[in-house]
Amino acid sequence: MEDWERGGEALWRERLTDPHAYKLVARSRGEPLGMARGIPADFGSCDEPGEACELRSVWVTSQARGQGVVDLLIDAVEAWARRGGARTLRVAALPGNARALAVYRRHGFEDAAALGDLLPDRVTREVVLEKTLTSPAASASTPATGS
C-alpha cells in the first residue's frame, strides 16, 4: 500500500465508505490486489437513462500489475454503470500517467472534451476520458463481491 499516490491509505480507505459508490476490492488469499469504484456523475443517479457515471480510485498493487486485475475491476464498474442505465462512463488520470491512460484507452475510453480537475500546481489539469455505453445488457461478467 506504500505505492498509493495522492492521499495515502487513510484517504483510499475513506473512499470505500462513500454510500453513493459501487465499490470493489480484488483479493487473493485474503490480501488486497486492487480496488476501484464507480460513482454517479455529480453524485446523481445512474438509474436514469442518459446519465453518466465515473470510474474512480483505480489502484492495483505493484505485485498484481500485468495479471489482468485492472481489467476485471474496470469491466465490473462498466457493467455496474450499464445496469444502472448510464450512457457514458468517464475516468480521469494524471497527464503523466502513461500506463493508466494506455489501460483506459485499451478499454475503449477516448479523450473527452471536458476539462479535468485542476491539479495542485494550479496550471495542469487531469486528462478526462470517456466511453459511450451502448447497452445495459451487453457487458462483461461481474465479480460476486461489491456493494
TASUL-V229144 format. One record per residue. N is the residue number from 1. RES is the residue in one small letter. SS is DSSP state (hx for helix, st for strand, lp for the rest). D_LAST is the distance of its C-alpha to the last C-alpha in Angstrom with 2 decimals. Layout:
n=N res=RES ss=SS d_last=D_LAST
n=N res=RES ss=SS d_last=D_LAST
This chain:
n=1 res=m ss=lp d_last=22.07
n=2 res=e ss=lp d_last=25.46
n=3 res=d ss=lp d_last=25.19
n=4 res=w ss=lp d_last=22.39
n=5 res=e ss=lp d_last=24.06
n=6 res=r ss=lp d_last=24.34
n=7 res=g ss=lp d_last=22.94
n=8 res=g ss=hx d_last=22.72
n=9 res=e ss=hx d_last=20.19
n=10 res=a ss=hx d_last=19.85
n=11 res=l ss=hx d_last=18.78
n=12 res=w ss=hx d_last=16.24
n=13 res=r ss=hx d_last=14.71
n=14 res=e ss=hx d_last=14.84
n=15 res=r ss=hx d_last=12.92
n=16 res=l ss=lp d_last=9.82
n=17 res=t ss=lp d_last=10.29
n=18 res=d ss=lp d_last=10.46
n=19 res=p ss=lp d_last=9.14
n=20 res=h ss=lp d_last=9.83
n=21 res=a ss=st d_last=7.93
n=22 res=y ss=st d_last=5.51
n=23 res=k ss=st d_last=5.67
n=24 res=l ss=st d_last=7.34
n=25 res=v ss=st d_last=10.09
n=26 res=a ss=st d_last=12.90
n=27 res=r ss=st d_last=15.02
n=28 res=s ss=st d_last=18.35
n=29 res=r ss=lp d_last=20.21
n=30 res=g ss=lp d_last=18.00
n=31 res=e ss=st d_last=18.70
n=32 res=p ss=st d_last=16.37
n=33 res=l ss=st d_last=17.52
n=34 res=g ss=st d_last=15.49
n=35 res=m ss=st d_last=12.49
n=36 res=a ss=st d_last=11.62
n=37 res=r ss=st d_last=9.70
n=38 res=g ss=st d_last=10.41
n=39 res=i ss=st d_last=11.71
n=40 res=p ss=st d_last=13.95
n=41 res=a ss=hx d_last=17.50
n=42 res=d ss=hx d_last=19.14
n=43 res=f ss=hx d_last=16.06
n=44 res=g ss=lp d_last=17.13
n=45 res=s ss=lp d_last=15.46
n=46 res=c ss=lp d_last=14.65
n=47 res=d ss=lp d_last=15.60
n=48 res=e ss=lp d_last=19.27
n=49 res=p ss=lp d_last=21.08
n=50 res=g ss=lp d_last=22.57
n=51 res=e ss=lp d_last=19.88
n=52 res=a ss=st d_last=18.83
n=53 res=c ss=st d_last=15.61
n=54 res=e ss=st d_last=15.73
n=55 res=l ss=st d_last=14.76
n=56 res=r ss=st d_last=14.82
n=57 res=s ss=st d_last=15.06
n=58 res=v ss=st d_last=15.88
n=59 res=w ss=st d_last=17.47
n=60 res=v ss=st d_last=18.86
n=61 res=t ss=lp d_last=21.26
n=62 res=s ss=lp d_last=24.86
n=63 res=q ss=lp d_last=25.21
n=64 res=a ss=lp d_last=22.51
n=65 res=r ss=lp d_last=23.79
n=66 res=g ss=lp d_last=25.55
n=67 res=q ss=lp d_last=23.71
n=68 res=g ss=lp d_last=21.31
n=69 res=v ss=hx d_last=18.15
n=70 res=v ss=hx d_last=17.99
n=71 res=d ss=hx d_last=18.57
n=72 res=l ss=hx d_last=15.64
n=73 res=l ss=hx d_last=13.28
n=74 res=i ss=hx d_last=15.10
n=75 res=d ss=hx d_last=15.24
n=76 res=a ss=hx d_last=11.53
n=77 res=v ss=hx d_last=11.09
n=78 res=e ss=hx d_last=14.26
n=79 res=a ss=hx d_last=13.22
n=80 res=w ss=hx d_last=10.25
n=81 res=a ss=hx d_last=13.03
n=82 res=r ss=hx d_last=15.50
n=83 res=r ss=hx d_last=13.67
n=84 res=g ss=lp d_last=13.52
n=85 res=g ss=lp d_last=17.23
n=86 res=a ss=lp d_last=17.53
n=87 res=r ss=lp d_last=20.87
n=88 res=t ss=st d_last=20.59
n=89 res=l ss=st d_last=18.32
n=90 res=r ss=st d_last=19.79
n=91 res=v ss=st d_last=19.79
n=92 res=a ss=st d_last=22.25
n=93 res=a ss=st d_last=24.00
n=94 res=l ss=lp d_last=26.96
n=95 res=p ss=lp d_last=30.19
n=96 res=g ss=lp d_last=31.38
n=97 res=n ss=lp d_last=28.27
n=98 res=a ss=hx d_last=29.83
n=99 res=r ss=hx d_last=27.50
n=100 res=a ss=hx d_last=24.33
n=101 res=l ss=hx d_last=26.27
n=102 res=a ss=hx d_last=27.54
n=103 res=v ss=hx d_last=24.13
n=104 res=y ss=hx d_last=22.87
n=105 res=r ss=hx d_last=26.19
n=106 res=r ss=hx d_last=25.99
n=107 res=h ss=lp d_last=22.79
n=108 res=g ss=lp d_last=24.82
n=109 res=f ss=lp d_last=24.23
n=110 res=e ss=st d_last=27.49
n=111 res=d ss=st d_last=28.95
n=112 res=a ss=lp d_last=28.19
n=113 res=a ss=lp d_last=30.82
n=114 res=a ss=lp d_last=28.68
n=115 res=l ss=lp d_last=29.60
n=116 res=g ss=lp d_last=27.12
n=117 res=d ss=lp d_last=26.82
n=118 res=l ss=st d_last=29.98
n=119 res=l ss=lp d_last=29.91
n=120 res=p ss=lp d_last=31.62
n=121 res=d ss=lp d_last=34.95
n=122 res=r ss=lp d_last=34.99
n=123 res=v ss=lp d_last=36.25
n=124 res=t ss=lp d_last=33.69
n=125 res=r ss=st d_last=30.61
n=126 res=e ss=lp d_last=27.40
n=127 res=v ss=st d_last=27.60
n=128 res=v ss=st d_last=25.40
n=129 res=l ss=st d_last=24.67
n=130 res=e ss=st d_last=23.24
n=131 res=k ss=st d_last=22.70
n=132 res=t ss=st d_last=23.51
n=133 res=l ss=lp d_last=21.16
n=134 res=t ss=lp d_last=23.55
n=135 res=s ss=lp d_last=21.74
n=136 res=p ss=lp d_last=18.29
n=137 res=a ss=lp d_last=19.38
n=138 res=a ss=lp d_last=20.68
n=139 res=s ss=lp d_last=17.99
n=140 res=a ss=lp d_last=17.31
n=141 res=s ss=lp d_last=15.44
n=142 res=t ss=lp d_last=11.75
n=143 res=p ss=lp d_last=10.83
n=144 res=a ss=lp d_last=9.58
n=145 res=t ss=lp d_last=6.99
n=146 res=g ss=lp d_last=3.75
n=147 res=s ss=lp d_last=0.00
